[in-house]
Amino acid sequence: MNKLSDKVAIVTGAGSGLGKAIALMYAQHGCKLIATDINSDRLHKLSEEITSAGGTVKTIVADMAIAQDIDSMFQLAQNTYGTLDILVNNAGIMDNFDPVGDVEDAMWERVMNINLTGPFKAMRSAIKIMEQKGSGVIVNIASVGGVAGARAGAAYTSSKHALIGLTKNTGYMYAKKGIRCNVIAPGAMNTNIAESIDMQHLSPLVNERIMPGMALMSRASEPVEVANIALFLASEDASFVNGAVIVADGGWTAY
Ligand SMILES: NC(=O)c1ccc[n+]([C@@H]2O[C@H](COP(=O)([O-])OP(=O)(O)OC[C@H]3O[C@@H](n4cnc5c(N)ncnc54)[C@H](O)[C@@H]3O)[C@@H](O)[C@H]2O)c1
């Protein structure tokens, strides 16, 4: 049952949705956690849940758009547990479904910083630790927006496509060093991600071009259905899975 006994994981965006489901599941499987988020109340609740169930967690408020915050979460892992085995780059935000002609610089930069540059910096730090110990697992969370063109706006779609490319490059480059790097591309999940969408200000093109495709979705998943994949990828069950993109969308992109 304990698939991650005594492993140490950083899970970003762990206060809600998929990140929370992954943190709870990893803790149930014996993993010692560094849980990060920008929302301290959510981290507090997560910490209580994990601790009351007998798990081990340290939390830190860390914004993936701030390099110093990313450094701090690695320092906390080193200071608390002395090592790191698993990095889950889960924190992410939506854009406003804007097509390229409507994307403002601020939106582009914010989405890229949180969804791509932050995960890249975290991977760079994780790789240094993992290379030294000759083992490690990175699980990135992309989206079906990373494998198809119209599940979100131009910024989100670009950020998640790039995260998938970064994952494949990393998986391949470090494959002989005992490090695996994979990415999950979920379809719609029942989480709080809509908090980062301003539904009042959607471009007219969104209704015409993106929304009809939403009707092809069979349903949205519960976060735990995707967390199961993150557990598999972090565990020895996935010892030969590397550089892979695992789509979990109930068949949406099969159309
Ligand atoms: N919900 C979906 O339909 C869906 C579909 C495909 C992919 N995803 C991806 O799943 C991942 C998790 O999203 P979710 O659906 O659980 O959303 P969520 O909003 O429920 O949870 C995301 C968490 O990340 C935190 N967060 C936001 N900005 C942050 C930042 N700058 N630094 C650190 N933490 C930050 C939020 O406070 C929140 O607790 C994201 O990468 C998202 O792109 C979600």
The ligand as a Gaussian input file, in Angstrom:
#p B3LYP/6-31G(d) Opt

LIG

0 1
 N       -9.179000      22.139000     -13.542000
 C       -9.031000      21.821000     -14.808000
 O      -10.007000      21.713000     -15.554000
 C       -7.649000      21.568000     -15.367000
 C       -7.535000      20.934000     -16.600000
 C       -6.277000      20.658000     -17.117000
 C       -5.148000      21.015000     -16.400000
 N       -5.275000      21.640000     -15.201000
 C       -4.048000      21.990000     -14.496000
 O       -4.046000      21.405000     -13.209000
 C       -3.206000      22.162000     -12.353000
 C       -3.896000      22.378000     -11.020000
 O       -5.028000      23.201000     -11.219000
 P       -6.415000      22.961000     -10.464000
 O       -7.404000      22.687000     -11.516000
 O       -6.259000      22.031000      -9.344000
 O       -6.695000      24.461000      -9.967000
 P       -7.020000      25.083000      -8.539000
 O       -7.208000      26.533000      -8.824000
 O       -8.109000      24.343000      -7.850000
 O       -5.678000      24.860000      -7.718000
 C       -4.495000      25.524000      -8.062000
 C       -3.759000      25.956000      -6.801000
 O       -2.594000      26.653000      -7.248000
 C       -2.437000      27.821000      -6.457000
 N       -1.717000      28.830000      -7.217000
 C       -2.200000      29.730000      -8.110000
 N       -1.222000      30.524000      -8.542000
 C       -0.085000      30.116000      -7.920000
 C        1.256000      30.555000      -7.943000
 N        1.616000      31.614000      -8.666000
 N        2.157000      29.904000      -7.195000
 C        1.807000      28.851000      -6.422000
 N        0.541000      28.411000      -6.337000
 C       -0.397000      29.028000      -7.073000
 C       -3.851000      28.267000      -6.133000
 O       -3.877000      29.084000      -4.962000
 C       -4.572000      26.935000      -5.950000
 O       -4.564000      26.527000      -4.591000
 C       -2.859000      23.447000     -13.114000
 O       -1.558000      23.366000     -13.620000
 C       -3.869000      23.467000     -14.229000
 O       -3.405000      24.154000     -15.360000
 C       -6.487000      21.921000     -14.664000

